[in-house]
Amino acid sequence: MEVSLHRLKLLRELRHRGTVTAVADALHYSASAVSQQLAQLEREAQTPLFQRHGRRIVLTEAGRVLADHSEDILDAVESAGNAIESLRGGSTATLHVGVWASVATGLLPTGLALLADRAPALGVRTVELEPESGFDAVRDGSLDLSFVIDYSNYVMPRVRTLERTTVAVERMWIAAAAGTFGGEPMELVELAARGWILSDPRSHFGRAVRLVCREAGFEPDVQHTVGEQSTALALAAAGLGVTLVSDLGAHELPDGVELTPLAGHFQRNLSLTYRARDAGREALRLFIDAMIDGADKIGLGEAR
């Protein structure tokens, strides 16, 4: 049986994600293209791999067997590529890295400048995505590494095949219109009667802030639900509510926003996640070390 590695990857993703639409969204294909490739894989295997349940397709026993083997096959191919990379010298590789806005503007330039001095032949290509999407993108092989976040009260679930290294520990600040509070640290409960500007509770940040407010004894009165931190800060500058922002987010503030230290132990850990089998890659270690040193250079908390 001769099958395409690309189609095996689609099969693996179908098992993990459950639907053709989810696979298409994750790998940036159309759903029809994924369906066509899976149909071709079935022809190559010369046995039924899927069966329809309404509008969904599920794996047959043969499909599950092939999906199991696809994990080993794809891992072996990637391990072989890493071995060749090591022979060439890992500092000549190209890494694909997931970032989001505040990382890209606040940390990445400093970290990449350090990396360029240490390993000028090492290439880095970045993709902007939501922090919550980083784990899946690394696990499915779309990215080599991705920045991810954990809050002190809300840690992202561990994924067996992934590891993470903490790059920095960020403090949290209260963002409000200039002149609202002053510079003295404030307890979270002092904001209980204020209107809030927050992201959707399904987001990692939105969930973490709501949880820490409940731990302080109140439910935040969210008057504006936003998708971007820049929007939240603009609304705060206009006096339309308060929000929280981390050290990285505080690097670029619009006019009219004043930051007040948040008392207590609510903080954010900034980490890089990568596949466990890649932990020994020289290129990854160079990148991670440069980001840790870059975070220290711009005054973020120490990695731990």
C-alpha positions as CSV (number, residue, x, y, z in Angstrom):
1,M,0.0,0.0,0.0
2,E,1.4,3.4,-1.0
3,V,-0.2,6.4,0.6
4,S,0.6,10.1,0.7
5,L,2.1,11.5,3.9
6,H,0.0,14.7,3.4
7,R,-3.2,12.6,3.4
8,L,-2.0,10.7,6.5
9,K,-1.7,14.0,8.2
10,L,-5.3,14.9,7.3
11,L,-6.4,11.5,8.6
12,R,-4.6,12.1,11.9
13,E,-6.2,15.5,12.2
14,L,-9.7,14.1,11.5
15,R,-9.3,11.7,14.4
16,H,-8.1,14.5,16.7
17,R,-10.6,17.2,15.6
18,G,-13.6,15.1,14.8
19,T,-15.0,16.9,11.7
20,V,-13.8,17.7,8.2
21,T,-14.7,21.4,8.8
22,A,-12.5,21.5,11.9
23,V,-9.6,20.0,10.0
24,A,-10.0,22.4,7.1
25,D,-10.1,25.4,9.5
26,A,-7.0,24.3,11.4
27,L,-4.9,23.6,8.3
28,H,-6.3,26.4,6.2
29,Y,-7.9,24.3,3.4
30,S,-11.5,24.3,2.1
31,A,-13.7,21.5,3.5
32,S,-14.2,20.2,0.0
33,A,-10.4,19.9,-0.6
34,V,-10.0,18.0,2.7
35,S,-12.9,15.6,1.7
36,Q,-11.3,15.0,-1.7
37,Q,-7.9,14.2,-0.2
38,L,-9.5,11.8,2.3
39,A,-11.4,10.1,-0.5
40,Q,-8.1,9.7,-2.4
41,L,-6.5,8.2,0.7
42,E,-9.3,5.7,0.9
43,R,-8.7,4.7,-2.7
44,E,-4.9,4.3,-1.9
45,A,-5.7,2.1,1.1
46,Q,-8.1,0.0,-1.0
47,T,-10.5,-0.4,1.9
48,P,-13.2,1.7,3.5
49,L,-11.7,4.1,6.0
50,F,-14.8,6.2,6.7
51,Q,-18.5,5.8,7.1
52,R,-21.2,8.6,7.2
53,H,-23.3,9.3,10.2
54,G,-25.7,12.0,9.0
55,R,-23.5,14.9,7.8
56,R,-20.4,13.6,9.7
57,I,-17.9,11.0,8.7
58,V,-16.4,8.6,11.3
59,L,-13.5,6.3,11.1
60,T,-14.1,2.6,10.4
61,E,-11.9,0.0,12.2
62,A,-9.5,0.1,9.3
63,G,-9.5,3.9,9.5
64,R,-8.6,3.8,13.1
65,V,-5.8,1.4,12.5
66,L,-4.4,3.5,9.8
67,A,-4.8,6.6,12.0
68,D,-2.8,4.9,14.7
69,H,0.0,4.0,12.4
70,S,-0.1,7.5,10.9
71,E,1.1,8.9,14.2
72,D,4.2,6.7,14.2
73,I,4.8,7.3,10.4
74,L,4.6,11.0,10.7
75,D,6.7,11.1,13.9
76,A,9.4,9.0,12.2
77,V,9.5,11.3,9.2
78,E,9.8,14.4,11.4
79,S,12.5,12.7,13.5
80,A,14.5,11.9,10.4
81,G,14.2,15.5,9.3
82,N,15.5,16.6,12.8
83,A,18.4,14.2,12.5
84,I,19.4,15.7,9.2
85,E,19.0,19.2,10.6
86,S,21.4,18.3,13.4
87,L,24.0,17.0,10.9
88,R,23.7,20.3,9.0
89,G,23.9,22.2,12.2
90,G,20.7,23.2,13.9
91,S,21.4,26.9,13.7
92,T,20.7,26.9,9.9
93,A,17.1,25.7,10.3
94,T,13.9,27.7,9.8
95,L,11.4,27.8,12.6
96,H,7.7,28.6,12.4
97,V,6.4,30.3,15.5
98,G,3.0,31.3,16.7
99,V,2.7,34.8,18.3
100,W,0.0,37.3,19.1
101,A,-0.1,41.1,19.0
102,S,1.5,42.1,22.3
103,V,4.2,39.4,22.0
104,A,5.0,40.5,18.4
105,T,5.3,44.1,19.3
106,G,6.6,43.9,22.9
107,L,9.0,41.0,23.0
108,L,9.7,39.5,19.6
109,P,11.9,42.4,18.2
110,T,14.2,42.3,21.1
111,G,14.4,38.5,21.2
112,L,15.0,38.2,17.5
113,A,17.8,40.8,17.6
114,L,19.6,38.7,20.2
115,L,19.0,35.5,18.1
116,A,20.4,37.2,15.0
117,D,23.6,37.9,16.8
118,R,23.9,34.4,18.2
119,A,22.7,32.4,15.1
120,P,22.5,34.6,12.0
121,A,21.7,31.7,9.8
122,L,18.7,30.6,11.8
123,G,15.4,31.7,10.1
124,V,12.2,32.5,11.9
125,R,8.8,32.9,10.4
126,T,5.9,34.0,12.6
127,V,2.1,33.5,12.4
128,E,-0.2,35.6,14.4
129,L,-2.9,33.6,16.2
130,E,-5.0,33.5,19.3
131,P,-3.1,32.3,22.4
132,E,-5.6,29.4,22.8
133,S,-4.8,28.1,19.3
134,G,-1.1,27.7,19.9
135,F,-1.2,24.2,21.4
136,D,-3.2,22.7,18.5
137,A,-1.0,24.4,15.9
138,V,2.2,22.9,17.4
139,R,0.6,19.5,18.0
140,D,-0.5,19.2,14.4
141,G,2.8,20.2,13.1
142,S,1.7,23.5,11.6
143,L,4.2,25.3,13.9
144,D,7.5,24.4,15.6
145,L,6.8,26.5,18.6
146,S,4.1,28.9,19.9
147,F,3.9,31.4,22.7
148,V,1.2,30.4,25.1
149,I,-0.1,31.8,28.4
150,D,-1.1,30.5,31.8
151,Y,-2.7,32.7,34.5
152,S,-1.9,32.1,38.1
153,N,-5.5,31.0,38.7
154,Y,-6.2,29.4,35.4
155,V,-3.6,27.1,33.8
156,M,-4.0,25.7,30.3
157,P,-4.4,21.9,30.4
158,R,-1.2,19.8,29.8
159,V,-0.9,18.0,26.5
160,R,0.9,14.7,26.7
161,T,2.9,15.2,23.5
162,L,3.9,18.8,24.2
163,E,6.3,20.5,26.6
164,R,6.5,24.2,27.5
165,T,9.2,26.5,28.8
166,T,8.4,29.6,30.8
167,V,9.9,32.7,29.2
168,A,8.7,35.4,31.6
169,V,6.3,36.2,34.4
170,E,4.1,39.2,33.8
171,R,2.5,41.4,36.4
172,M,-1.1,42.6,35.9
173,W,-2.2,46.2,35.9
174,I,-5.5,48.1,36.1
175,A,-6.1,50.2,33.0
176,A,-8.5,53.1,33.3
177,A,-8.9,56.7,32.1
178,A,-6.1,59.0,33.3
179,G,-6.8,60.4,36.8
180,T,-9.3,57.7,37.8
181,F,-7.3,56.0,40.5
182,G,-3.7,57.3,40.9
183,G,-0.5,55.3,41.3
184,E,-1.0,53.3,44.5
185,P,-1.6,49.5,44.2
186,M,-5.3,48.5,44.4
187,E,-7.0,45.4,45.5
188,L,-9.2,43.8,42.9
189,V,-12.3,44.0,45.2
190,E,-12.0,47.8,45.0
191,L,-13.2,47.5,41.4
192,A,-16.3,45.6,42.2
193,A,-18.7,48.6,41.6
194,R,-16.9,49.6,38.3
195,G,-18.0,48.8,34.8
196,W,-15.7,46.4,33.1
197,I,-14.3,46.0,29.6
198,L,-13.4,42.3,29.0
199,S,-13.0,39.7,26.3
200,D,-15.5,36.9,25.8
201,P,-15.6,34.4,28.7
202,R,-14.7,31.7,26.3
203,S,-11.3,33.3,25.8
204,H,-8.5,32.3,28.2
205,F,-8.0,35.9,29.4
206,G,-11.8,36.5,29.8
207,R,-12.2,33.3,31.7
208,A,-9.2,34.0,34.0
209,V,-10.3,37.5,34.9
210,R,-13.8,36.5,35.7
211,L,-12.5,33.7,37.9
212,V,-10.2,35.9,39.9
213,C,-13.0,38.5,40.4
214,R,-15.2,35.7,41.7
215,E,-12.4,34.6,44.0
216,A,-12.4,38.3,45.3
217,G,-16.1,38.0,46.0
218,F,-17.8,39.8,43.1
219,E,-19.0,39.2,39.5
220,P,-17.5,41.9,37.1
221,D,-20.1,44.1,35.5
222,V,-19.0,43.7,31.9
223,Q,-20.4,46.6,30.0
224,H,-18.3,46.1,26.8
225,T,-17.2,42.7,25.5
226,V,-14.3,43.1,23.1
227,G,-12.1,40.9,20.9
228,E,-8.9,42.9,20.9
229,Q,-6.9,44.4,23.8
230,S,-6.4,47.6,21.7
231,T,-10.1,48.0,21.7
232,A,-10.4,47.5,25.4
233,L,-7.7,50.1,26.1
234,A,-9.3,52.6,23.8
235,L,-12.6,52.2,25.6
236,A,-10.8,52.6,29.0
237,A,-9.1,55.8,27.7
238,A,-12.6,57.1,27.0
239,G,-13.7,56.5,30.6
240,L,-16.1,53.7,29.6
241,G,-14.8,51.1,32.1
242,V,-11.8,49.4,33.6
243,T,-9.8,46.4,32.3
244,L,-6.7,44.5,33.2
245,V,-3.5,44.4,31.1
246,S,-0.3,42.5,31.5
247,D,3.3,43.9,31.3
248,L,3.5,43.1,27.6
249,G,0.2,44.7,26.9
250,A,1.3,47.8,28.8
251,H,4.2,48.5,26.4
252,E,1.9,50.4,23.9
253,L,-0.8,52.4,25.6
254,P,-3.1,54.9,23.9
255,D,-3.2,58.4,25.1
256,G,-5.5,58.9,28.1
257,V,-4.9,55.5,29.7
258,E,-3.4,55.3,33.2
259,L,-2.1,52.1,34.8
260,T,-2.5,51.3,38.4
261,P,-0.6,48.3,40.0
262,L,-2.9,45.4,40.9
263,A,-2.2,44.2,44.4
264,G,-2.2,40.5,45.1
265,H,-0.8,37.5,43.3
266,F,-2.7,37.4,40.0
267,Q,-0.1,37.2,37.3
268,R,0.5,35.7,33.8
269,N,3.2,33.2,32.8
270,L,4.4,33.6,29.2
271,S,5.7,30.3,27.8
272,L,6.8,28.6,24.6
273,T,5.3,25.3,23.8
274,Y,6.8,22.7,21.5
275,R,6.6,19.0,20.7
276,A,8.3,16.8,23.4
277,R,10.2,14.9,20.7
278,D,11.7,18.2,19.5
279,A,13.1,19.2,22.9
280,G,16.6,18.4,21.9
281,R,16.6,20.5,18.7
282,E,19.4,23.1,18.8
283,A,17.3,25.6,16.8
284,L,14.5,25.5,19.4
285,R,16.9,25.9,22.3
286,L,18.5,28.9,20.6
287,F,15.2,30.5,20.0
288,I,13.9,29.9,23.6
289,D,17.1,31.1,25.2
290,A,16.9,34.3,23.1
291,M,13.3,35.0,24.1
292,I,14.1,34.4,27.8
293,D,17.1,36.8,27.6
294,G,14.9,39.3,25.5
295,A,12.2,39.2,28.2
296,D,14.8,40.0,30.9
297,K,16.3,42.8,28.7
298,I,12.9,44.6,28.5
299,G,12.2,44.2,32.2
300,L,9.7,41.4,32.3
301,G,9.7,39.1,35.4
302,E,12.2,36.2,35.6
303,A,11.3,33.0,33.9
304,R,10.8,30.1,36.2
